Each structure stands twice: as structure tokens, then as C-alpha cells.
Amino acid sequence: MSGSISARRLPRAWTWRLSTASTPSMFSAQSVSIAVLMVAVSMVAVGACEMCGGDTPCIRSHRESGWDGNSTARGANRTPHRGVFGRRRVLLVPRTSPDTRNRLLDAGRRLFAERGVLAPTLDEVRREAEVSVGALYHHFTDKQALAAAVYAQILGEYQNGFLEMLTAQATAEGGIRGGVDYHLRWVGTHRAQTRLLLGERLDSESLQAANQRFFRAVSDWWRPHHAYGALPPMRAGVTSALWLGPAQEYSRHWITESDKQVPPAVIAVFSDAAWATFRQDQ
């Protein structure tokens, strides 16, 4: 076809707009611009494809390619969603709502907490989050990527709380004891999340960046206390192992027990041990 618009593959909501704007043969540059604008407006009005989150015209494309919307295999036969404007093919990008990623993370956290990281499938997480297959793969290429994002999110929450506590401490003793207290109380109220963090380390760029920010902030708090002689110099790896290592090992034991909270007496034991390790006025 030359100079005319074919509406055979467009939904009805598009067709009436094109038919009222078209002339029997050729379009002027102005009329073409108006038609394109109308198509764009129609795309918003039509709604999202239930199979992949894209726009409605993609449904026929899916069916022609044999994809039923349920395959979670990477590289599944998913035909791009395309509208037709003359002989030019316009790619329609699937839409995802702003909270889609958060819904996937929340669903992942729930299922991983209940059944561990290995048991739930990616499609189970998708159904729990009530998102489309296309929306899922828009944010996470596989379950490893989703699990790593959940891991980084949980650890980030722990780190933010730790730093909030630490920076509120004016004395070296308050910070050292407070770090152990915070760690064990957090474990006591986040058993499932602790189990995930104590499992296989799920590395990612966001996790590495968060760890750098965290240790930089701890160093900033530590430095003046070392300068006036209350604490020894920080040593990479060594300081954290001496400070929280014993409490961390206890956490591995505690999460297998039935106690609902870490006993205060236990927290006091580890706090005393940590302060005795670092204090310089002995």
C-alpha cells in the first residue's frame, strides 16, 4: 500500500480515529502527524495486555507466534508488540506500573522466607506478585537476579538501622555495645530474613555499593574515637569479626531454636565481650 493506512491489525479504538482522519489516497505531512498523535493517545486508552503487560495489539502477535503467556523460559517465543502505520512498523514497549518491582520483591521475600530460596519457582513469585510475565522479565532476568535483589534489600534495611543506632552514640563504649545489641535484637525480630542473610551470599552491584557506603560510615564514626585513644585502629575484616563475629555465630544457632527472642542475658554477654576486646583503657 502506498500512502494509505491499513487498520487491519489495529483494534477498533484505533480504527475509528484513523478512518475519520484519513482521505481516500494520500496524506499531507500535517494529517500524518495528527494520525500518529491519535494512535499514541489510543495506545494509552486501550489498556494493557494480560499476557505480557504490553498494549492490546500484541495479543494477536502472541497467538500467531504460539506463545500462551505462561512460559517462563528465557528466550521463549515472544513476538514483539507492533502496530502498523503504512509500511513502517512501530515497536510498542510493554508498560509496567511503578510499583511492579516492589511487588516482585515483596512476593520474593514472602516465599523465600516461607520455603527458602531454592524451592519457589520464578513463576510462583510472579503469580504471588500478580504481575505479567513480561513485567517480571522487564525487571529480573532469572530467579538468581530476583534473589540477589531481595538479599540486597534486606541487608540494606539492616545496615540502615545499624548506622542510625551507631551515629546516635556519643561514646566508644556506647557504639560497641550498641552494635552487638542491635545485631542480636534485629536477628530476634527477623528470623526468616536472618536465615536468608546467613545462607549463600548473593552478590550484586547494588550490594557491593551498599557495603561500601556502610563500611565508610562505620569508619567515619570509628575514626575520632581512635584519635583520642578510646578504640584501636580499624582493620579491614578483623574489626568486624571481633565486634560482631561471635554474635553472628550465635545467631546461626539461635535461628534453629524455638525461642521467640534472643535472651537479654545472652545479649549482655556478647556486648561485654565486644567492649572488652576493643577498650583501650585496660
C-alpha positions in Angstrom: 0.0 0.0 0.0 1.3 3.4 -0.8 0.1 6.5 1.0 -2.8 4.9 2.9 -3.1 3.5 6.3 -4.0 -0.2 6.9 -6.1 -0.7 10.0 -6.4 -4.4 9.6 -4.2 -5.2 12.6 -5.3 -2.3 14.8 -8.0 -2.5 17.5 -11.3 -0.8 16.9 -10.4 2.0 19.3 -7.7 2.9 16.8 -9.6 2.2 13.6 -12.3 4.9 14.0 -9.7 7.5 14.7 -7.8 6.7 11.6 -10.8 6.4 9.4 -12.1 9.9 10.4 -8.7 11.4 9.9 -7.9 9.7 6.6 -8.5 10.7 3.0 -9.0 8.2 0.1 -5.4 8.3 -1.1 -2.6 10.5 0.1 -1.8 12.2 3.5 -0.3 15.6 3.9 2.5 15.9 6.4 0.1 17.6 8.8 -2.5 14.9 8.6 0.1 12.2 9.1 1.2 13.9 12.3 -2.3 14.1 13.5 -2.9 10.4 12.8 0.3 9.4 14.7 -0.8 11.5 17.7 -4.2 9.8 17.6 -2.6 6.4 17.6 -0.4 7.3 20.5 -3.5 8.5 22.5 -5.3 5.4 21.7 -2.5 3.2 23.0 -2.9 4.7 26.4 -6.7 4.3 26.3 -6.7 0.7 25.1 -5.1 -0.8 28.3 -2.5 -3.5 28.9 -2.1 -7.0 27.5 -3.0 -9.6 30.2 -0.4 -11.9 28.7 2.7 -9.8 29.0 1.8 -6.3 30.2 2.2 -4.8 26.8 -0.5 -3.0 24.8 -3.6 -4.8 23.5 -2.4 -5.1 19.8 0.3 -7.5 21.0 -2.2 -10.3 21.9 -2.7 -11.3 18.3 1.0 -11.2 17.8 1.4 -13.6 20.7 -1.1 -16.0 19.4 0.4 -16.0 15.9 3.8 -16.9 17.5 2.3 -19.7 19.6 3.2 -18.1 23.0 0.5 -18.5 25.6 1.7 -16.0 28.1 2.6 -18.7 30.7 6.1 -19.8 29.6 8.8 -18.6 32.0 11.7 -20.0 30.0 14.3 -17.4 29.0 14.2 -16.9 25.2 10.6 -18.1 24.9 8.9 -17.3 21.6 7.6 -13.9 22.5 6.9 -11.8 19.4 7.4 -8.0 19.9 4.3 -6.0 20.2 4.0 -4.0 17.0 1.4 -1.7 15.5 1.3 -0.9 11.8 1.5 2.5 10.2 1.7 2.2 6.5 4.8 0.1 5.8 6.5 1.4 8.9 6.4 -0.9 11.9 6.2 0.9 15.3 7.5 -1.0 18.3 5.2 -0.7 21.3 7.1 -1.1 24.6 5.4 -3.1 27.4 4.2 -0.9 30.3 4.9 -1.8 33.9 3.4 0.1 36.8 5.8 2.0 39.1 5.4 -0.5 42.0 5.8 -3.7 39.9 9.4 -4.2 41.0 8.5 -3.7 44.7 5.6 -6.2 44.3 8.0 -8.7 43.0 10.5 -8.1 45.8 7.8 -8.3 48.4 6.5 -11.6 46.9 10.0 -13.0 46.7 10.6 -12.1 50.4 7.5 -13.8 51.5 8.1 -17.0 49.5 11.8 -17.2 50.3 11.0 -16.6 54.0 8.5 -19.4 54.0 10.2 -22.0 51.8 13.8 -20.9 51.3 15.4 -19.5 48.1 15.7 -22.8 46.2 12.1 -24.1 46.4 9.9 -21.4 44.9 10.0 -21.0 41.2 10.1 -17.7 39.4 6.6 -18.2 38.1 5.3 -18.8 41.6 6.8 -15.5 42.6 5.2 -13.8 39.6 1.8 -15.2 40.5 2.2 -14.2 44.1 3.0 -10.7 43.0 0.1 -10.7 40.5 2.2 -9.3 37.6 2.5 -10.4 34.0 5.4 -12.5 32.5 6.6 -9.5 30.5 6.6 -7.3 33.6 8.6 -9.9 35.5 11.3 -10.2 32.9 11.4 -6.5 32.5 12.9 -6.3 36.0 14.5 -9.6 36.6 16.1 -11.9 34.0 16.0 -15.0 36.3 15.5 -16.2 39.9 19.1 -15.5 40.8 18.7 -11.9 39.9 15.5 -11.6 42.0 17.0 -13.4 45.0 20.1 -11.2 44.8 17.9 -8.1 44.8 15.9 -9.4 47.8 19.2 -10.2 49.6 20.5 -6.7 49.0 17.2 -5.1 50.1 17.1 -7.0 53.4 20.8 -6.3 54.2 20.3 -2.6 53.3 17.5 -2.4 55.9 19.7 -4.0 58.5 22.6 -1.6 57.6 20.4 1.5 57.7 19.2 0.6 61.2 22.7 -0.2 62.4 24.0 3.2 61.2 21.1 5.1 62.7 21.9 3.4 66.1 25.7 3.9 65.8 25.7 7.6 64.8 23.5 8.3 67.8 26.2 7.0 70.2 28.5 9.7 71.6 30.9 7.3 73.3 33.0 4.4 72.0 31.6 2.1 74.6 28.0 3.0 73.6 28.7 2.3 70.0 30.5 -1.0 70.5 27.9 -2.3 72.9 25.1 -0.9 70.9 26.3 -2.6 67.7 26.1 -6.0 69.4 22.7 -5.2 71.0 21.3 -4.0 67.7 22.6 -7.1 65.8 21.1 -9.6 68.2 17.8 -7.8 68.6 17.4 -7.5 64.8 18.0 -11.2 64.5 15.4 -11.8 67.2 12.7 -10.0 65.3 13.8 -11.0 61.7 14.3 -14.8 61.9 13.4 -15.6 58.3 15.4 -12.7 56.9 18.4 -13.7 59.1 18.2 -17.2 57.7 18.4 -15.8 54.2 21.4 -13.5 55.1 23.2 -16.3 56.8 22.8 -18.5 53.7 24.7 -18.3 50.4 25.9 -14.8 49.7 24.0 -13.4 46.7 26.3 -10.8 45.3 25.2 -7.9 43.1 26.4 -4.4 42.1 23.8 -2.8 44.4 25.0 -5.0 47.3 28.6 -4.0 46.7 27.7 -0.3 46.6 25.7 -0.6 49.8 28.5 -2.4 51.6 30.9 0.3 50.6 28.6 3.0 51.9 28.1 1.1 55.1 31.7 0.5 56.0 32.6 4.1 55.0 30.0 5.4 57.5 31.2 3.0 60.2 34.8 4.2 59.6 33.7 7.8 59.9 32.2 7.1 63.3 35.2 5.0 64.4 37.9 7.4 63.4 37.5 10.1 66.1 37.2 7.6 68.9 40.5 6.1 67.7 42.1 9.6 67.5 41.5 10.3 71.2 42.6 6.8 72.3 39.3 5.1 73.1 39.5 2.5 70.3 42.2 0.7 68.3 42.6 1.4 64.6 40.1 -0.3 62.3 41.4 -3.2 60.4 39.6 -4.5 57.3 37.9 -7.8 58.1 39.4 -8.1 61.6 37.4 -5.4 63.3 34.0 -6.7 62.1 34.9 -10.2 63.0 35.9 -9.3 66.5 33.0 -6.9 67.0 30.1 -8.9 65.6 31.6 -12.3 64.7 30.8 -14.1 68.0 27.2 -12.7 67.9 26.9 -13.8 64.3 27.9 -17.3 65.1 25.4 -17.4 68.0 22.7 -16.2 65.5 23.3 -19.3 63.4 22.5 -21.4 66.4 19.6 -19.3 67.6 17.5 -19.4 64.3 17.3 -23.2 64.7 15.8 -23.0 68.1 12.3 -22.2 69.2 12.9 -19.1 71.3 11.0 -16.1 70.1 13.6 -13.6 71.2 17.3 -13.6 71.9 17.5 -13.6 75.8 18.7 -10.3 77.2 21.3 -12.1 79.3 22.9 -13.5 76.1 23.0 -10.1 74.5 24.8 -8.7 77.6 27.4 -11.5 77.4 28.3 -10.7 73.9 28.2 -6.9 74.5 30.6 -7.3 77.4 32.9 -9.4 75.3 33.0 -7.0 72.4 33.7 -4.0 74.6 36.5 -5.9 76.5 38.1 -6.7 73.1 38.3 -3.0 71.9 38.6 -0.8 75.0 42.0 0.8 75.3 42.0 1.9 79.0 42.5 -1.5 80.5 
